[in-house]
Amino acid sequence: MIFVTGPLYAGKKEYIRKALGLTLEEFSALAVWDVQDLVKNEDNLHVLADSLSTTEIVIATEIGCGVIPLDRGERARREAAGQLSQLLAARAHVVVRVVCGIGQVLKGELPAPGAFQGRQLPELEVLEVEPWDREAPSPAAAHGFSHTLYLIRHGQTAYNAARRYQGQADIPLTEEARAGLGRAKLSPEKVFVSPLSRCRETAGILFPGASQVAVPDLMEIDFGIFDGRTADEMEADPDYRAWVEGGCEGVCPGGESRKMFTDRVEKAIFRILEAAEPGKPVVIVAHGGVQMAFLDKYGPGDRPYYMWQTPPGQGLRLTVRL
């Protein structure tokens, strides 16, 4: 893992992208940034650091700058962000600090440009996909070489109900959604979650005894300037019309393209499956987009992209062979 740090607006992302010779899409698939913001939702920083260290490139902004805030909660957040950076630096093979667009390698040696190009993921096959039954425990593994993977969508939010683009906006569950979820019969030791609160809330209700491992690359697609708006509100917006006319596959202004999103989701799920213990179910609580991105490529048959998404609070049980 390459850990990059430095002050706000120091040019960290652009520096490391150019140093490694990556296109914007390659960089998006390999990197996660603004990880200092994840500490507000994570009690165990060691678990968070372990999760992040499976990513190729991790970027954190230094916060504080010597000014001690009066608010106790803000002080604690800044201290936790600093501790997270220390843990990541200890785990990293390479540490780079960037100031004003100039990078200084503090640990290890940066790979040569092009080192990440052409990297292939191991082969994966989804053998079976079926609706997840919340009232049923995990079945025994049908094949010694396979994993049982649960892809669960978070419960409903106010944005879902209003049909607003939600993306990476951190919108909580509605009270009705919280009341309607209930504890699941499945009892995993840990659950992999998108860091967004709607996913963490859902996982906490469904699996109250499980530890949560936040994986930033499991976040929903970044809709950029479309977030928080409905299709009707953007009917006359030329950027939105161009995106829709392109099959919703291009880059959302200020956000991601479908390919950028799919690449990072695919890699995140591969990393989770590769590290999974044999015989234990793998549970992911994330977004409808994560379900669609993964199964559009690996799902059996020729089901269209948007048909893989389940209703809020529901999910799919997959039998997956690596």
VOBA-1610 file (N, C-alpha, C; in pm, whole numbers, padded with zeros to 5 digits, always signed):
BEGIN
Met+00084-00119+00000Met+00000+00000+00000Met+00088+00125+00000Ile+00049+00224-00082Ile+00117+00353-00085Ile+00031+00451-00006Phe+00087+00512+00097Phe+00016+00608+00179Phe+00065+00749+00146Val-00029+00836+00110Val+00004+00973+00072Val-00064+01068+00168Thr+00010+01162+00222Thr-00046+01259+00315Thr+00007+01398+00283Gly-00050+01496+00349Gly-00010+01634+00325Gly-00126+01726+00358Pro-00104+01857+00356Pro-00209+01953+00390Pro-00323+01953+00288Leu-00430+02019+00324Leu-00544+02037+00234Leu-00500+02116+00111Tyr-00551+02078-00007Tyr-00521+02145-00134Tyr-00371+02148-00164Ala-00301+02041-00126Ala-00156+02035-00151Ala-00123+01967-00283Gly-00226+01916-00355Gly-00200+01848-00481Gly-00162+01702-00465Lys-00211+01639-00360Lys-00173+01500-00330Lys-00218+01403-00439Lys-00345+01411-00477Lys-00398+01316-00576Lys-00329+01334-00711Glu-00314+01457-00754Glu-00253+01480-00886Glu-00106+01438-00886Tyr-00036+01464-00776Tyr+00105+01427-00769Tyr+00122+01275-00783Ile+00049+01199-00701Ile+00070+01054-00702Ile+00020+00992-00831Arg-00087+01048-00887Arg-00138+00995-01014Arg-00033+01009-01124Lys+00027+01126-01134Lys+00127+01149-01237Lys+00255+01071-01208Ala+00292+01061-01082Ala+00415+00989-01047Ala+00406+00842-01085Leu+00284+00786-01078Leu+00265+00645-01110Leu+00219+00623-01254Gly+00201+00734-01330Gly+00161+00722-01471Gly+00023+00666-01490Leu-00073+00707-01405Leu-00209+00653-01409Leu-00305+00748-01479Thr-00398+00693-01554Thr-00508+00774-01606Thr-00603+00803-01490Leu-00698+00894-01513Leu-00795+00926-01409Leu-00878+00804-01370Glu-00917+00724-01469Glu-00997+00605-01438Glu-00914+00501-01364Glu-00789+00481-01402Glu-00703+00387-01332Glu-00682+00432-01187Phe-00659+00562-01171Phe-00638+00616-01037Phe-00761+00595-00950Ser-00880+00623-01005Ser-01004+00607-00929Ser-01023+00462-00885Ala-00983+00367-00969Ala-01000+00226-00935Ala-00901+00179-00829Leu-00785+00244-00821Leu-00679+00198-00732Leu-00674+00272-00599Ala-00729+00395-00594Ala-00705+00484-00481Ala-00832+00511-00401Val-00812+00544-00274Val-00918+00597-00190Val-00859+00718-00117Trp-00941+00823-00104Trp-00888+00947-00045Trp-00984+01005+00057Asp-00938+01111+00124Asp-01014+01174+00233Asp-01048+01072+00343Val-00957+00979+00368Val-00985+00875+00466Val-00989+00930+00608Gln-00933+01050+00630Gln-00938+01109+00764Gln-01083+01134+00808Asp-01173+01147+00712Asp-01314+01171+00746Asp-01383+01046+00799Leu-01322+00928+00780Leu-01386+00804+00822Leu-01379+00782+00972Val-01294+00857+01042Val-01275+00830+01186Val-01400+00865+01267Lys-01486+00951+01215Lys-01604+00990+01293Lys-01702+00875+01309Asn-01693+00772+01223Asn-01785+00659+01229Asn-01718+00530+01274Glu-01592+00536+01317Glu-01517+00414+01347Glu-01463+00417+01489Asp-01502+00318+01569Asp-01454+00310+01707Asp-01315+00247+01715Asn-01288+00150+01628Asn-01161+00079+01632Asn-01075+00122+01515Leu-00978+00208+01538Leu-00895+00261+01431Leu-00804+00154+01373His-00768+00053+01450His-00684-00054+01398His-00759-00135+01292Val-00888-00161+01316Val-00969-00232+01218Val-00982-00149+01091Leu-01006-00018+01107Leu-01017+00070+00990Leu-00886+00073+00913Ala-00775+00083+00982Ala-00645+00086+00914Ala-00618-00045+00841Asp-00655-00157+00902Asp-00637-00287+00835Asp-00718-00293+00706Ser-00842-00243+00713Ser-00928-00244+00594Ser-00870-00156+00484Leu-00828-00035+00520Leu-00776+00058+00421Leu-00644+00008+00361Ser-00566-00063+00438Ser-00434-00104+00390Ser-00441-00211+00282Thr-00561-00265+00254Thr-00575-00358+00142Thr-00590-00283+00009Thr-00603-00150+00015Thr-00615-00068-00105Thr-00475-00030-00154Glu-00461-00015-00285Glu-00328+00013-00341Glu-00275+00150-00299Ile-00362+00253-00303Ile-00320+00390-00273Ile-00420+00450-00176Val-00372+00499-00061Val-00456+00559+00041Val-00407+00702+00066Ile-00500+00797+00062Ile-00464+00939+00075Ile-00539+01000+00192Ala-00466+01068+00279Ala-00525+01135+00394Ala-00477+01278+00401Thr-00566+01368+00435Thr-00530+01508+00453Thr-00494+01534+00598Glu-00382+01602+00620Glu-00343+01641+00755Glu-00438+01750+00803Ile-00490+01735+00923Ile-00579+01836+00978Ile-00525+01884+01112Gly-00560+02007+01147Gly-00515+02062+01273Gly-00431+02186+01256Cys-00316+02170+01190Cys-00225+02283+01162Cys-00190+02361+01290Gly-00185+02289+01403Gly-00142+02353+01527Gly-00249+02431+01600Val-00366+02448+01540Val-00475+02520+01605Val-00560+02420+01682Ile-00578+02441+01811Ile-00655+02348+01895Ile-00797+02399+01907Pro-00894+02326+01852Pro-01034+02373+01859Pro-01090+02364+02000Leu-01181+02453+02034Leu-01243+02453+02166Leu-01341+02337+02180Asp-01405+02299+02069Asp-01504+02192+02075Asp-01435+02059+02104Arg-01481+01990+02209Arg-01418+01865+02251Arg-01431+01757+02146Gly-01548+01749+02081Gly-01568+01648+01978Gly-01475+01668+01860Glu-01456+01794+01819Glu-01366+01822+01707Glu-01221+01790+01744Arg-01183+01818+01867Arg-01047+01782+01911Arg-01027+01631+01903Ala-01126+01556+01950Ala-01115+01410+01947Ala-01108+01359+01804Arg-01185+01421+01713Arg-01183+01378+01573Arg-01045+01402+01513Arg-00987+01517+01542Arg-00855+01546+01486Arg-00748+01454+01542Glu-00758+01424+01670Glu-00663+01331+01730Glu-00676+01192+01665Ala-00800+01150+01644Ala-00822+01019+01581Ala-00769+01017+01438Ala-00787+01127+01365Ala-00736+01133+01228Ala-00584+01122+01228Gly-00519+01187+01323Gly-00374+01176+01333Gly-00329+01035+01368Gln-00402+00970+01459Gln-00370+00832+01495Gln-00389+00738+01377Leu-00496+00761+01298Leu-00518+00678+01180Leu-00402+00692+01082Ser-00354+00814+01061Ser-00241+00835+00970Ser-00117+00762+01019Gln-00095+00761+01150Gln+00019+00688+01205Gln+00007+00538+01178Leu-00112+00485+01198Leu-00134+00343+01175Leu-00117+00307+01028Leu-00166+00393+00939Leu-00152+00368+00796Leu-00006+00377+00753Ala+00066+00474+00805Ala+00208+00487+00770Ala+00286+00365+00814Ala+00251+00308+00929Ala+00320+00189+00978Ala+00292+00068+00889Arg+00173+00061+00832Arg+00134-00052+00748Arg+00180-00036+00604Ala+00206+00084+00561Ala+00236+00112+00420Ala+00375+00065+00380His+00389+00025+00253His+00520-00004+00196His+00590+00125+00154Val+00509+00224+00115Val+00563+00352+00071Val+00482+00463+00137Val+00551+00564+00189Val+00484+00681+00247Val+00537+00806+00176Val+00445+00889+00128Val+00482+01012+00057Val+00407+01129+00120Arg+00479+01237+00144Arg+00415+01360+00190Arg+00426+01463+00078Val+00312+01527+00046Val+00305+01623-00064Val+00268+01759-00009Val+00348+01859-00044Val+00321+01998-00005Val+00339+02085-00129Cys+00237+02163-00162Cys+00242+02252-00279Cys+00278+02176-00407Gly+00227+02055-00420Gly+00250+01977-00541Gly+00385+01909-00549Ile+00468+01923-00446Ile+00600+01861-00443Ile+00598+01746-00345Gly+00635+01626-00391Gly+00631+01508-00307Gly+00766+01472-00249Gln+00764+01424-00124Gln+00884+01375-00059Gln+00856+01233-00009Val+00934+01137-00056Val+00916+00999-00015Val+00982+00980+00121Leu+00901+00945+00222Leu+00949+00929+00358Leu+00981+00784+00394Lys+00924+00692+00317Lys+00944+00550+00347Lys+00933+00471+00218Gly+01023+00376+00198Gly+01018+00291+00079Gly+01056+00363-00048Glu+01007+00313-00159Glu+01039+00368-00290Glu+00917+00356-00381Leu+00882+00465-00448Leu+00767+00463-00537Leu+00792+00369-00655Pro+00691+00290-00693Pro+00706+00206-00813Pro+00726+00293-00937Ala+00786+00236-01038Ala+00806+00309-01163Ala+00672+00333-01232Pro+00660+00442-01310Pro+00536+00465-01386Pro+00500+00343-01470Gly+00372+00306-01468Gly+00326+00191-01544Gly+00324+00062-01465Ala+00371+00065-01340Ala+00377-00059-01262Ala+00240-00118-01236Phe+00136-00033-01231Phe+00001-00081-01202Phe-00078-00114-01328Gln-00024-00080-01443Gln-00099-00101-01567Gln-00100-00249-01605Gly-00214-00295-01654Gly-00226-00433-01699Gly-00240-00535-01588Arg-00256-00487-01464Arg-00271-00581-01354Arg-00404-00654-01365Gln-00400-00785-01357Gln-00520-00865-01375Gln-00573-00915-01241Leu-00704-00915-01227Leu-00766-00976-01111Leu-00776-01126-01133Pro-00777-01205-01025Pro-00796-01349-01043Pro-00935-01377-01099Glu-00950-01496-01154Glu-01079-01531-01213Glu-01183-01551-01103Leu-01304-01512-01133Leu-01414-01527-01040Leu-01537-01572-01116Glu-01616-01658-01054Glu-01740-01703-01117Glu-01851-01703-01014Val-01963-01641-01048Val-02082-01647-00963Val-02164-01768-01008Leu-02172-01868-00921Leu-02239-01992-00956Leu-02390-01985-00938Glu-02435-01903-00839Glu-02577-01901-00807Glu-02612-01766-00746Val-02728-01713-00781Val-02779-01590-00723Val-02925-01613-00684Glu-02958-01583-00560Glu-03097-01597-00516Glu-03128-01490-00412Pro-03256-01457-00393Pro-03291-01357-00292Pro-03246-01401-00154Trp-03203-01306-00073Trp-03162-01334+00064Trp-03285-01340+00153Asp-03294-01446+00232Asp-03404-01462+00327Asp-03353-01422+00464Arg-03401-01308+00515Arg-03354-01255+00643Arg-03386-01349+00758Glu-03488-01434+00742Glu-03530-01524+00849Glu-03454-01655+00850Ala-03366-01675+00751Ala-03293-01803+00741Ala-03148-01785+00783Pro-03092-01881+00856Pro-02948-01877+00886Pro-02866-01905+00762Ser-02737-01888+00772Ser-02650-01917+00658Ser-02648-02066+00630Pro-02665-02107+00503Pro-02660-02250+00471Pro-02517-02302+00476Ala-02506-02432+00488Ala-02374-02492+00478Ala-02320-02472+00337Ala-02188-02456+00324Ala-02128-02433+00193Ala-02157-02552+00102Ala-02207-02522-00018Ala-02241-02628-00113Ala-02117-02685-00180His-02012-02606-00186His-01889-02647-00254His-01771-02610-00166Gly-01674-02698-00155Gly-01558-02669-00072Gly-01474-02555-00124Phe-01488-02523-00251Phe-01403-02420-00311Phe-01476-02287-00324Ser-01596-02276-00273Ser-01675-02156-00296Ser-01703-02079-00168His-01746-01954-00184His-01786-01869-00073His-01935-01837-00088Thr-02002-01822+00026Thr-02136-01767+00026Thr-02123-01617+00052Leu-02167-01536-00043Leu-02154-01391-00035Leu-02293-01328-00030Tyr-02315-01246+00070Tyr-02440-01173+00083Tyr-02415-01028+00041Leu-02489-00981-00058Leu-02484-00841-00101Leu-02617-00777-00061Ile-02615-00698+00045Ile-02737-00643+00103Ile-02741-00492+00082Arg-02856-00444+00041Arg-02875-00301+00020Arg-02926-00236+00149His-02880-00116+00177His-02926-00043+00295His-03077-00019+00292Gly-03133+00013+00408Gly-03275+00046+00417Gly-03308+00179+00353Gln-03435+00211+00349Gln-03481+00329+00276Gln-03445+00459+00348Thr-03412+00560+00267Thr-03387+00695+00316Thr-03491+00789+00257Ala-03490+00913+00305Ala-03582+01013+00250Ala-03551+01039+00103Tyr-03424+01032+00065Tyr-03387+01051-00076Tyr-03442+00937-00162Asn-03437+00814-00111Asn-03495+00702-00185Asn-03643+00726-00209Ala-03713+00767-00102Ala-03857+00786-00112Ala-03893+00895-00211Ala-03809+01000-00219Ala-03835+01113-00309Ala-03773+01093-00446Arg-03708+00976-00468Arg-03643+00943-00596Arg-03536+01047-00631Arg-03460+01086-00530Arg-03349+01178-00553Arg-03220+01099-00574Tyr-03132+01150-00659Tyr-03001+01090-00672Tyr-02931+01105-00537Gln-02879+00995-00486Gln-02825+00994-00351Gln-02673+00982-00349Gly-02621+00891-00432Gly-02477+00879-00447Gly-02404+00872-00314Gln-02306+00961-00297Gln-02224+00961-00177Gln-02269+01064-00074Ala-02387+01124-00094Ala-02445+01208+00009Ala-02476+01120+00130Asp-02444+01166+00250Asp-02459+01083+00369Asp-02597+01104+00430Ile-02695+01031+00377Ile-02834+01045+00418Ile-02872+00928+00509Pro-02927+00954+00628Pro-02961+00845+00721Pro-03088+00772+00680Leu-03113+00661+00746Leu-03237+00587+00726Leu-03355+00667+00780Thr-03472+00640+00727Thr-03594+00697+00784Thr-03632+00617+00909Glu-03715+00677+00993Glu-03761+00606+01113Glu-03838+00480+01073Glu-03917+00489+00966Glu-03992+00373+00919Glu-03899+00260+00878Ala-03788+00295+00813Ala-03692+00193+00771Ala-03628+00125+00891Arg-03591+00204+00991Arg-03531+00146+01111Arg-03627+00048+01179Ala-03753+00089+01187Ala-03852+00006+01253Ala-03881-00122+01175Gly-03866-00116+01043Gly-03904-00230+00959Gly-03795-00330+00932Leu-03671-00302+00973Leu-03562-00393+00940Leu-03559-00515+01031Gly-03527-00499+01157Gly-03524-00612+01249Gly-03399-00696+01237Arg-03368-00769+01342Arg-03248-00851+01346Arg-03261-00972+01253Ala-03154-01003+01181Ala-03154-01118+01090Ala-03113-01245+01164Lys-03154-01359+01110Lys-03113-01488+01168Lys-02966-01518+01140Leu-02916-01466+01032Leu-02775-01482+00999Leu-02691-01407+01104Ser-02584-01472+01154Ser-02505-01412+01262Ser-02356-01412+01228Pro-02312-01325+01137Pro-02170-01320+01104Pro-02089-01254+01215Glu-01960-01286+01222Glu-01872-01222+01319Glu-01840-01079+01279Lys-01831-01055+01149Lys-01805-00920+01100Lys-01882-00896+00972Val-01907-00768+00947Val-01981-00727+00828Val-01900-00617+00760Phe-01882-00629+00630Phe-01814-00527+00552Phe-01919-00425+00508Val-01891-00297+00532Val-01992-00195+00506Val-01934-00078+00427Ser-02021-00013+00352Ser-01989+00120+00302Ser-01984+00213+00422Pro-01891+00310+00424Pro-01882+00400+00540Pro-02002+00492+00558Leu-02089+00504+00458Leu-02201+00596+00469Leu-02300+00548+00575Ser-02359+00644+00647Ser-02436+00611+00767Ser-02555+00521+00739Arg-02617+00531+00622Arg-02734+00448+00595Arg-02697+00300+00590Cys-02574+00270+00549Cys-02529+00131+00545Cys-02487+00083+00684Arg-02421+00169+00759Arg-02378+00131+00894Arg-02499+00112+00984Glu-02599+00198+00969Glu-02722+00182+01047Glu-02790+00050+01013Thr-02802+00021+00885Thr-02866-00103+00842Thr-02793-00224+00897Ala-02661-00224+00885Ala-02582-00337+00935Ala-02598-00352+01086Gly-02603-00240+01158Gly-02618-00245+01303Gly-02750-00303+01348Ile-02855-00279+01269Ile-02987-00334+01303Ile-02996-00482+01264Leu-02950-00516+01146Leu-02958-00654+01098Leu-02864-00748+01174Phe-02744-00698+01204Phe-02640-00783+01263Phe-02579-00713+01385Pro-02655-00697+01492Pro-02608-00617+01606Pro-02485-00674+01676Gly-02460-00803+01663Gly-02345-00862+01729Gly-02218-00863+01646Ala-02224-00815+01523Ala-02108-00821+01433Ala-02026-00692+01440Ser-01895-00708+01427Ser-01810-00589+01412Ser-01822-00540+01268Gln-01812-00410+01249Gln-01825-00352+01117Gln-01688-00311+01063Val-01659-00350+00940Val-01535-00312+00873Val-01572-00217+00759Ala-01539-00091+00774Ala-01573+00009+00673Ala-01477-00002+00555Val-01531-00013+00435Val-01451-00024+00312Val-01491+00092+00221Pro-01409+00196+00210Pro-01448+00314+00132Pro-01486+00283-00013Asp-01422+00182-00074Asp-01452+00152-00214Asp-01588+00087-00234Leu-01658+00056-00125Leu-01795+00006-00135Leu-01899+00117-00135Met-01855+00242-00131Met-01950+00352-00137Met-02020+00356-00273Glu-02140+00415-00273Glu-02219+00428-00395Glu-02143+00511-00499Ile-02186+00503-00624Ile-02126+00585-00729Ile-02139+00732-00693Asp-02039+00809-00728Asp-02040+00954-00704Asp-02111+01022-00821Phe-02233+01069-00795Phe-02312+01135-00898Phe-02274+01282-00917Gly-02176+01332-00844Gly-02130+01469-00863Gly-02241+01570-00843Ile-02259+01658-00941Ile-02356+01767-00928Ile-02501+01719-00934Phe-02523+01592-00967Phe-02659+01539-00972Phe-02712+01499-00834Asp-02622+01480-00738Asp-02663+01437-00605Asp-02765+01532-00544Gly-02867+01475-00483Gly-02968+01553-00413Gly-03079+01606-00501Arg-03072+01579-00631Arg-03172+01632-00725Arg-03250+01516-00788Thr-03369+01545-00834Thr-03450+01444-00902Thr-03436+01460-01053Ala-03478+01358-01126Ala-03474+01365-01272Ala-03564+01478-01322Asp-03680+01497-01259Asp-03771+01604-01301Asp-03707+01741-01283Glu-03634+01759-01173Glu-03569+01888-01147Glu-03459+01917-01248Met-03401+01813-01306Met-03289+01831-01400Met-03330+01812-01545Glu-03458+01808-01571Glu-03506+01779-01705Glu-03446+01872-01811Ala-03426+02000-01775Ala-03373+02096-01872Ala-03223+02120-01854Asp-03158+02046-01766Asp-03015+02063-01740Asp-02938+01995-01854Pro-02859+02069-01932Pro-02789+02008-02046Pro-02689+01900-02005Asp-02624+01918-01888Asp-02529+01816-01841Asp-02601+01685-01809Tyr-02715+01697-01745Tyr-02791+01577-01710Tyr-02846+01509-01836Arg-02899+01589-01928Arg-02954+01531-02051Arg-02846+01458-02130Ala-02726+01517-02135Ala-02616+01453-02208Ala-02577+01321-02141Trp-02578+01320-02010Trp-02542+01198-01937Trp-02646+01089-01960Val-02773+01123-01954Val-02879+01025-01975Val-02878+00975-02119Glu-02858+01066-02214Glu-02855+01025-02355Glu-02736+00935-02386Gly-02634+00941-02301Gly-02519+00852-02316Gly-02537+00721-02242Gly-02661+00689-02205Gly-02687+00563-02137Gly-02647+00564-01991Cys-02625+00684-01933Cys-02584+00698-01792Cys-02450+00629-01766Glu-02366+00623-01866Glu-02237+00555-01851Glu-02119+00653-01845Gly-02138+00778-01888Gly-02029+00874-01888Gly-02000+00927-01748Val-01904+01016-01740Val-01865+01076-01612Val-01970+01177-01570Cys-02024+01160-01449Cys-02113+01263-01393Cys-02026+01385-01361Pro-02065+01505-01401Pro-01983+01623-01372Pro-01951+01633-01222Gly-01823+01634-01191Gly-01781+01637-01051Gly-01783+01501-00984Gly-01813+01394-01059Gly-01824+01261-01000Gly-01753+01154-01080Glu-01816+01037-01094Glu-01755+00921-01158Glu-01833+00878-01281Ser-01769+00796-01362Ser-01838+00724-01469Ser-01877+00587-01415Arg-01963+00518-01488Arg-02002+00384-01445Arg-01881+00291-01441Lys-01790+00304-01537Lys-01673+00217-01540Lys-01582+00243-01420Met-01559+00370-01387Met-01477+00402-01270Met-01537+00340-01145Phe-01666+00351-01131Phe-01738+00297-01016Phe-01729+00144-01014Thr-01758+00081-01127Thr-01756-00064-01135Thr-01618-00121-01105Asp-01515-00056-01156Asp-01378-00105-01133Asp-01344-00105-00984Arg-01379+00003-00913Arg-01341+00007-00771Arg-01424-00092-00688Val-01553-00108-00723Val-01637-00204-00651Val-01585-00346-00673Glu-01553-00378-00797Glu-01503-00512-00830Glu-01377-00543-00750Lys-01284-00450-00747Lys-01158-00473-00676Lys-01182-00486-00526Ala-01273-00405-00472Ala-01302-00413-00328Ala-01358-00550-00291Ile-01452-00601-00370Ile-01512-00730-00339Ile-01411-00843-00358Phe-01325-00833-00459Phe-01219-00933-00475Phe-01130-00937-00351Arg-01090-00820-00302Arg-01001-00817-00185Arg-01068-00881-00064Ile-01197-00853-00047Ile-01271-00910+00066Ile-01279-01063+00053Leu-01311-01113-00066Leu-01324-01257-00087Leu-01190-01329-00073Glu-01084-01268-00122Glu-00952-01332-00114Glu-00908-01351+00031Ala-00949-01257+00118Ala-00908-01264+00258Ala-01008-01342+00345Ala-01118-01389+00287Ala-01224-01454+00364Ala-01180-01592+00415Glu-01229-01626+00533Glu-01201-01757+00590Glu-01290-01862+00524Pro-01234-01977+00488Pro-01315-02083+00426Pro-01431-02124+00515Gly-01547-02142+00454Gly-01663-02190+00527Gly-01744-02084+00598Lys-01692-01961+00609Lys-01766-01855+00677Lys-01831-01763+00575Pro-01956-01725+00596Pro-02022-01636+00500Pro-01957-01499+00498Val-01958-01437+00381Val-01907-01301+00364Val-02029-01210+00348Val-02041-01112+00436Val-02158-01025+00437Val-02115-00882+00406Ile-02178-00824+00305Ile-02153-00685+00265Ile-02285-00610+00271Val-02287-00499+00344Val-02403-00410+00347Val-02360-00280+00280Ala-02415-00255+00162Ala-02371-00139+00085Ala-02491-00079+00012His-02481-00066-00119His-02578+00011-00196His-02633-00070-00313Gly-02745-00025-00366Gly-02800-00087-00485Gly-02703-00080-00601Gly-02628+00028-00612Gly-02529+00041-00718Gly-02420-00064-00708Val-02381-00100-00586Val-02279-00203-00566Val-02331-00337-00617Gln-02455-00368-00586Gln-02515-00492-00638Gln-02512-00493-00790Met-02554-00383-00851Met-02563-00377-00997Met-02424-00384-01061Ala-02329-00309-01005Ala-02196-00305-01064Ala-02130-00442-01065Phe-02142-00515-00954Phe-02076-00644-00944Phe-02145-00749-01030Leu-02277-00755-01023Leu-02349-00861-01093Leu-02370-00832-01241Asp-02359-00707-01282Asp-02366-00679-01425Asp-02253-00751-01498Lys-02139-00765-01430Lys-02025-00833-01493Lys-02026-00982-01466Tyr-02062-01022-01343Tyr-02045-01162-01304Tyr-02175-01240-01289Gly-02288-01171-01289Gly-02415-01242-01273Gly-02444-01334-01391Pro-02507-01447-01366Pro-02539-01540-01476Pro-02647-01483-01568Gly-02643-01525-01693Gly-02743-01479-01790Gly-02712-01340-01842Asp-02810-01281-01908Asp-02790-01149-01969Asp-02885-01046-01909Arg-02904-01055-01779Arg-02993-00963-01710Arg-02939-00820-01721Pro-03023-00720-01752Pro-02975-00582-01765Pro-02921-00527-01633Tyr-02832-00430-01643Tyr-02764-00368-01529Tyr-02862-00331-01417Tyr-02965-00256-01450Tyr-03054-00203-01347Tyr-03146-00308-01286Met-03151-00427-01342Met-03238-00532-01290Met-03174-00609-01174Trp-03046-00583-01144Trp-02980-00654-01035Trp-03004-00587-00900Gln-03055-00467-00899Gln-03075-00394-00774Gln-03197-00448-00699Thr-03181-00468-00567Thr-03295-00511-00485Thr-03360-00389-00420Pro-03483-00403-00369Pro-03544-00292-00294Pro-03463-00261-00168Pro-03477-00141-00112Pro-03403-00106+00010Pro-03428-00207+00122Gly-03320-00242+00192Gly-03330-00334+00304Gly-03330-00481+00266Gln-03324-00511+00138Gln-03320-00649+00092Gln-03185-00679+00029Gly-03164-00804-00010Gly-03033-00839-00064Gly-03036-00968-00143Leu-02915-01011-00181Leu-02897-01131-00262Leu-02795-01222-00194Arg-02816-01352-00208Arg-02718-01450-00161Arg-02652-01513-00282Leu-02521-01503-00290Leu-02446-01552-00404Leu-02356-01667-00362Thr-02342-01764-00448Thr-02239-01865-00433Thr-02129-01831-00533Val-02010-01801-00481Val-01902-01745-00562Val-01781-01836-00556Arg-01721-01862-00672Arg-01599-01942-00679Arg-01483-01856-00725Leu-01375-01858-00649Leu-01251-01787-00688Leu-01154-01887-00749
//
